[in-house]
């Protein structure tokens, strides 16, 4: 290992604490959003449609988390070799080649997808899901690229910026 490439024990604790704090803020604010939605709108066909679309967001965000963890070792090796920028661009292009068609399909086929998600060929839940799906997919794709950026920052031992970004994004989303 070269000097300064990997966090020391104390640095790892601080990095872990920053990451944990960011995840806690993100999770806490997600709970607040759920409470606000439930309190403001209650349970209705409209909220059923929204949450049907939200499931798509959650699935892609889970994939984003897995990708973030999976690419980190490759990014750390690329940093060692002085090729981190090229590696991040390459992964970004691959993600883009998957994300762009997902966005296009979601926009074009929002209504049939909403029907499949809600189980209703028409109605308020289906209409709401169809309206929300493109926005949910766009937000989820942004999460994919945010995870990629967070892994690149982690490879640079810069956990503070990504932790601040995750927490700030959650606050802005609220």
C-alpha positions as CSV (number, residue, x, y, z in Angstrom):
1,X,0.0,0.0,0.0
2,X,1.3,3.4,-0.8
3,X,1.3,6.2,1.7
4,X,-1.9,8.2,1.9
5,X,-3.8,5.9,-0.4
6,X,-5.9,4.2,2.3
7,X,-7.5,5.7,5.4
8,X,-5.7,5.1,8.8
9,X,-7.6,3.5,11.6
10,X,-8.8,6.8,13.0
11,X,-9.6,8.1,9.5
12,X,-11.6,5.0,8.8
13,X,-13.6,5.6,12.0
14,X,-14.3,9.2,11.0
15,X,-15.2,8.2,7.5
16,X,-17.5,5.5,8.8
17,X,-19.1,7.9,11.2
18,X,-19.7,10.5,8.4
19,X,-21.2,7.8,6.2
20,X,-23.4,6.5,9.0
21,X,-24.6,10.0,9.9
22,X,-25.5,10.6,6.2
23,X,-27.4,7.3,6.0
24,X,-29.2,8.2,9.3
25,X,-30.3,11.6,7.9
26,X,-31.4,10.0,4.6
27,X,-33.4,7.3,6.4
28,X,-34.9,9.6,8.9
29,X,-36.0,12.1,6.3
30,X,-37.5,9.3,4.2
31,X,-39.5,8.3,7.3
32,X,-40.6,12.0,7.6
33,X,-41.7,12.0,4.0
34,X,-43.8,8.9,4.6
35,X,-45.4,10.5,7.6
36,X,-46.1,13.7,5.8
37,X,-47.6,11.9,2.8
38,X,-49.8,9.7,5.0
39,X,-50.9,12.7,7.1
40,X,-51.6,15.0,4.2
41,X,-53.2,12.6,1.7
42,X,-54.2,9.6,3.8
43,X,-54.9,6.3,1.9
44,X,-56.6,6.9,-1.4
45,X,-56.4,5.6,-5.0
46,X,-54.1,8.6,-5.7
47,X,-51.6,7.6,-3.0
48,X,-51.9,4.0,-4.0
49,X,-50.8,5.0,-7.5
50,X,-48.0,7.1,-6.2
51,X,-46.6,4.4,-4.1
52,X,-47.0,1.9,-7.0
53,X,-44.6,4.2,-9.0
54,X,-42.4,4.7,-5.9
55,X,-41.7,0.9,-5.8
56,X,-39.8,1.3,-9.1
57,X,-37.7,4.1,-7.5
58,X,-36.9,1.8,-4.6
59,X,-35.9,-1.1,-6.7
60,X,-33.5,1.0,-8.8
61,X,-32.1,2.7,-5.7
62,X,-31.4,-0.7,-4.2
63,X,-29.5,-1.5,-7.4
64,X,-27.7,1.8,-7.1
65,X,-26.5,0.9,-3.6
66,X,-25.3,-2.5,-4.8
67,X,-23.5,-0.9,-7.8
68,X,-21.9,1.7,-5.5
69,X,-20.4,-1.0,-3.3
70,X,-19.4,-3.2,-6.2
71,X,-17.5,-0.6,-8.2
72,X,-15.5,0.8,-5.2
73,X,-12.7,-1.9,-5.3
74,X,-12.2,-1.3,-9.0
75,X,-12.1,2.5,-8.4
76,X,-9.6,2.0,-5.6
77,X,-7.4,-0.1,-7.9
78,X,-7.8,2.5,-10.7
79,X,-6.7,5.2,-8.2
80,X,-3.6,3.3,-7.4
81,X,-2.8,3.0,-11.1
82,X,-3.6,6.7,-11.7
83,X,-6.5,5.9,-13.9
84,X,-9.5,6.7,-11.7
85,X,-11.0,9.3,-14.0
86,X,-11.0,6.9,-17.0
87,X,-12.6,4.2,-14.8
88,X,-15.3,6.5,-13.6
89,X,-16.1,7.6,-17.1
90,X,-16.2,4.0,-18.4
91,X,-18.6,2.9,-15.6
92,X,-20.7,6.1,-16.2
93,X,-21.0,5.2,-19.9
94,X,-22.1,1.7,-19.1
95,X,-24.7,3.0,-16.6
96,X,-25.8,5.5,-19.1
97,X,-26.3,2.9,-21.7
98,X,-28.7,1.1,-19.4
99,X,-30.3,4.1,-17.8
100,X,-31.1,6.0,-21.0
101,X,-33.3,3.2,-22.4
102,X,-35.0,2.7,-19.0
103,X,-35.9,6.4,-19.0
104,X,-37.2,6.3,-22.6
105,X,-39.2,3.1,-22.0
106,X,-40.7,4.5,-18.8
107,X,-41.7,7.8,-20.5
108,X,-43.2,6.0,-23.6
109,X,-44.8,3.2,-21.8
110,X,-45.8,4.9,-18.5
111,X,-49.5,4.0,-18.9
112,X,-49.0,0.3,-19.5
113,X,-46.4,0.1,-16.8
114,X,-48.7,1.8,-14.4
115,X,-51.5,-0.7,-15.3
116,X,-49.1,-3.5,-14.5
117,X,-48.1,-1.9,-11.2
118,X,-51.5,-1.0,-10.0
119,X,-53.5,-3.9,-11.5
120,X,-56.0,-1.3,-12.9
121,X,-56.4,-0.6,-16.6
122,X,-57.8,2.8,-15.7
123,X,-58.7,4.9,-12.7
124,X,-57.1,7.4,-10.4
125,X,-54.4,5.0,-9.1
126,X,-53.3,4.0,-12.6
127,X,-53.4,7.7,-13.8
128,X,-51.3,8.8,-10.8
129,X,-48.8,6.0,-11.2
130,X,-48.5,6.8,-14.9
131,X,-47.8,10.5,-14.2
132,X,-45.3,9.7,-11.4
133,X,-43.4,6.9,-13.1
134,X,-41.2,9.1,-15.4
135,X,-40.2,11.3,-12.5
136,X,-39.5,8.3,-10.2
137,X,-37.3,6.7,-12.9
138,X,-35.5,10.0,-13.5
139,X,-34.9,10.4,-9.7
140,X,-33.7,6.7,-9.5
141,X,-31.3,7.2,-12.4
142,X,-29.9,10.2,-10.6
143,X,-29.3,7.9,-7.6
144,X,-27.4,5.5,-9.9
145,X,-25.0,8.3,-10.9
146,X,-24.8,9.7,-7.3
147,X,-23.7,6.3,-6.2
148,X,-21.1,6.2,-8.8
149,X,-19.8,9.6,-7.7
150,X,-19.8,8.5,-4.1
151,X,-17.7,5.5,-4.9
152,X,-15.2,7.7,-6.8
153,X,-15.0,10.0,-3.8
154,X,-14.5,7.0,-1.5
155,X,-11.7,5.8,-3.7
156,X,-10.1,9.2,-3.1
157,X,-10.7,8.8,0.7
158,X,-13.2,11.7,0.5
159,X,-16.1,10.5,2.5
160,X,-17.2,13.9,3.8
161,X,-18.3,15.2,0.4
162,X,-20.4,12.2,-0.4
163,X,-21.9,12.1,3.1
164,X,-22.8,15.8,2.8
165,X,-24.2,15.2,-0.7
166,X,-26.4,12.3,0.5
167,X,-27.7,14.2,3.5
168,X,-28.2,17.4,1.4
169,X,-30.0,15.6,-1.3
170,X,-32.3,14.1,1.3
171,X,-33.0,17.5,2.8
172,X,-33.7,18.9,-0.6
173,X,-36.0,15.9,-1.5
174,X,-38.0,16.6,1.7
